[in-house]
Amino acid sequence: MELRLGVLALLEAKPDKAAEVKEFLIGGKAVVDQEPGTRTWYAFQIDDTHFGIFDTFGDEDARQAHLNGAIPQALGEVGPNLLAKDPELNTVDLLAVKHERGD
């Protein structure tokens, strides 16, 4: 299935909570591994307090399943304690993709 859709979420940790946000994101991979419609999932750190998640999907049903899944639910629960502000959530349409097999 072709990758057509994505989600880009940007997170800003409270200064004293950056390590906890990092651990939350690292732990999130095990949850996303259980989502068959989430084709790729990347958690990343931009600087000391800014983080992000980028994921891709083959269709809108898969994207919506993820957006209504365990990671957003957990983030809603821990977010007020860990984040300086609400996450910036962007749904995106992928224009071009390069993904080598075996990586």
Rosetta silent file (secondary structure, phi, psi, omega in degrees, C-alpha in Angstrom):
SEQUENCE: MELRLGVLALLEAKPDKAAEVKEFLIGGKAVVDQEPGTRTWYAFQIDDTHFGIFDTFGDEDARQAHLNGAIPQALGEVGPNLLAKDPELNTVDLLAVKHERGD
SCORE:     score description
SCORE:     0.000 S_00000001
   1 L     0.000  134.910 -179.388    0.000    0.000    0.000 S_00000001
   2 L   -72.222  141.943  174.825    1.336    3.418   -0.938 S_00000001
   3 L   -80.658  119.027 -176.436    2.080    5.937    1.797 S_00000001
   4 L  -121.485  -25.825 -170.283   -0.241    8.868    1.187 S_00000001
   5 E  -129.209  155.524  178.446   -1.031   10.451    4.529 S_00000001
   6 E  -148.120  173.288  172.577    0.807   11.517    7.649 S_00000001
   7 E  -135.572  132.609  173.942    0.583   13.178   11.012 S_00000001
   8 E  -120.018  116.073  177.905    3.148   15.597   12.407 S_00000001
   9 E  -114.168  129.756  178.401    2.819   16.337   16.120 S_00000001
  10 E  -113.208  132.649 -174.174    5.091   18.878   17.792 S_00000001
  11 E  -124.734  139.167  173.737    5.498   18.838   21.566 S_00000001
  12 E  -118.390  114.714 -179.996    7.082   21.317   23.973 S_00000001
  13 E   -77.582  149.414  166.562    8.071   19.844   27.324 S_00000001
  14 L   -62.027  144.395 -174.148    8.090   21.806   30.538 S_00000001
  15 H   -52.830  -35.963 -178.968   11.792   22.498   31.214 S_00000001
  16 H   -90.101    5.633 -176.964   11.942   20.100   34.160 S_00000001
  17 H  -119.196    7.068 -176.021    9.944   17.385   32.346 S_00000001
  18 H   -59.657  -41.099 -179.916   11.961   16.897   29.137 S_00000001
  19 H   -63.032  -37.460  179.136   13.439   13.574   30.290 S_00000001
  20 H   -69.764  -37.630  176.181    9.949   12.257   31.053 S_00000001
  21 H   -63.709  -43.570  178.184    8.652   13.326   27.638 S_00000001
  22 H   -57.943  -46.931  179.355   11.602   11.552   26.017 S_00000001
  23 H   -64.821  -38.140  176.766   10.838    8.345   27.941 S_00000001
  24 H   -59.060  -45.916 -178.735    7.140    8.621   27.058 S_00000001
  25 H   -67.097  -42.612  178.231    8.001    8.822   23.363 S_00000001
  26 H   -60.815  -43.373  178.490   10.493    5.955   23.506 S_00000001
  27 H   -67.625  -23.371 -179.672    7.891    3.814   25.275 S_00000001
  28 H   -65.575  -22.940 -179.180    5.286    4.746   22.681 S_00000001
  29 H   -59.418  -40.891  179.993    6.955    2.607   20.026 S_00000001
  30 H   -61.698  -34.444  178.246    5.724   -0.598   21.669 S_00000001
  31 H   -70.169  -47.141 -177.816    2.168    0.743   21.522 S_00000001
  32 H   -66.731  -28.653  176.449    2.418    1.815   17.881 S_00000001
  33 L   -57.908  -21.802 -179.411    3.893   -1.579   16.971 S_00000001
  34 L   -89.651   -0.219 -179.514    0.388   -2.943   17.668 S_00000001
  35 L  -100.197  102.010 -175.806   -1.271   -0.625   15.120 S_00000001
  36 L   -64.148  -24.888 -177.837   -1.311   -2.420   11.764 S_00000001
  37 L   -85.137  -12.436  177.376   -2.349    0.703    9.852 S_00000001
  38 E   -84.508  107.603 -172.809    0.529    2.852   11.102 S_00000001
  39 E   -78.846  -43.772  173.971    3.134    2.231    8.413 S_00000001
  40 E  -136.483  150.878 -179.238    5.993    4.303    9.827 S_00000001
  41 E  -146.763  125.094 -179.764    6.374    6.077   13.156 S_00000001
  42 E  -126.744  127.818  169.527    9.189    8.382   14.194 S_00000001
  43 E  -109.381  134.806 -175.454    9.654   10.051   17.569 S_00000001
  44 E  -143.588  160.601  177.161   12.350   12.720   17.587 S_00000001
  45 E  -116.363  131.078 -178.152   13.943   15.439   19.695 S_00000001
  46 L   -93.006  -47.377  176.112   14.595   18.890   18.221 S_00000001
  47 L  -152.628 -161.272 -173.504   16.314   20.566   21.174 S_00000001
  48 L   -56.268  -36.978 -174.494   16.242   20.398   24.978 S_00000001
  49 L  -123.138   -0.881 -178.130   12.471   20.833   25.305 S_00000001
  50 E  -109.589  129.890 -176.847   11.024   20.371   21.804 S_00000001
  51 E  -132.071  170.756  176.469   10.019   16.947   20.511 S_00000001
  52 E  -156.989  165.046  173.689    7.933   15.552   17.697 S_00000001
  53 E  -132.930  133.604  173.292    6.210   12.541   16.233 S_00000001
  54 E  -129.665  126.036  178.449    5.842   11.875   12.519 S_00000001
  55 E  -134.600  158.474 -177.597    3.856    8.899   11.279 S_00000001
  56 E  -129.147  156.222 -173.877    2.554    7.704    7.929 S_00000001
  57 E  -145.337  154.589  178.299   -0.501    5.816    6.739 S_00000001
  58 L   -85.882  -22.942 -178.863   -1.840    4.281    3.561 S_00000001
  59 L  -153.466  169.071 -176.424   -5.383    5.570    3.983 S_00000001
  60 H   -66.383  -34.836  178.502   -7.583    7.856    6.043 S_00000001
  61 H   -59.646  -42.994  179.464   -9.126    5.001    8.051 S_00000001
  62 H   -65.965  -41.331  179.314   -5.679    4.016    9.339 S_00000001
  63 H   -63.113  -44.495 -179.776   -4.810    7.619   10.168 S_00000001
  64 H   -65.784  -37.238  177.119   -8.068    8.095   12.068 S_00000001
  65 H   -60.416  -41.543  178.569   -7.564    4.815   13.937 S_00000001
  66 H   -67.400  -45.662 -178.697   -4.173    6.083   15.083 S_00000001
  67 H   -63.015  -22.314  177.784   -5.481    9.546   16.010 S_00000001
  68 L  -105.197   14.463 -174.043   -8.132    7.858   18.151 S_00000001
  69 L   -95.344 -161.772 -170.912   -5.725    5.249   19.537 S_00000001
  70 H   -69.083  -38.622 -177.584   -3.633    4.651   22.618 S_00000001
  71 H   -64.813  -52.419  177.771   -0.816    7.173   22.054 S_00000001
  72 H   -60.356  -36.115  178.560   -3.060   10.258   21.729 S_00000001
  73 H   -64.039  -46.668  179.063   -5.150    9.014   24.650 S_00000001
  74 H   -64.071  -39.658  179.096   -2.064    8.562   26.840 S_00000001
  75 H   -63.763  -36.573  176.225   -0.698   11.936   25.742 S_00000001
  76 H   -63.778  -31.727  179.820   -3.984   13.532   26.756 S_00000001
  77 H   -77.541  -43.443 -175.638   -3.593   12.028   30.220 S_00000001
  78 H   -93.017  -17.547 -175.614    0.067   12.936   30.844 S_00000001
  79 H   -52.669  -48.724 -178.338    0.229   16.079   28.708 S_00000001
  80 H   -58.938  -30.272  179.379   -0.933   18.591   31.325 S_00000001
  81 H   -82.088  -33.797 -171.536    1.817   17.421   33.686 S_00000001
  82 H  -100.731  -27.777 -170.403    4.619   17.106   31.117 S_00000001
  83 E  -103.457  144.834  178.358    3.954   19.674   28.393 S_00000001
  84 L   -73.036  -25.953  179.156    4.320   23.460   28.426 S_00000001
  85 L  -156.030  170.648  178.350    1.363   23.792   26.039 S_00000001
  86 L   -60.353  145.890  176.943   -1.037   21.637   24.053 S_00000001
  87 L   -60.336  146.749  172.626    0.617   19.584   21.291 S_00000001
  88 E   -91.862  113.198 -175.032    0.571   21.087   17.804 S_00000001
  89 E  -110.169  124.576 -179.522   -1.113   18.429   15.663 S_00000001
  90 E  -127.145  124.811  169.878   -0.946   18.598   11.863 S_00000001
  91 E   -89.816  138.059 -174.946   -2.428   16.124    9.404 S_00000001
  92 E  -130.340  152.217  171.045   -0.440   16.116    6.171 S_00000001
  93 E  -102.156  127.046 -178.735   -0.741   14.745    2.654 S_00000001
  94 L   -80.524  128.547 -179.217    2.497   13.174    1.447 S_00000001
  95 L   -92.099  -36.684  179.665    3.616   14.459   -1.938 S_00000001
  96 L  -152.703  144.493 -177.349    6.666   12.243   -2.458 S_00000001
  97 L  -136.866  135.545  168.121    8.235    9.427   -0.442 S_00000001
  98 L  -122.218  120.202  178.797   11.577    7.645   -0.558 S_00000001
  99 L  -142.934  113.744 -179.319   11.782    4.623    1.671 S_00000001
 100 L   -82.381  137.127  177.115   14.344    1.916    1.070 S_00000001
 101 L   -66.702  145.123  177.138   13.345   -1.633    1.887 S_00000001
 102 L    89.232   -2.352  178.007   15.282   -3.285    4.672 S_00000001
 103 L   -92.904    0.000    0.000   15.870   -0.118    6.694 S_00000001
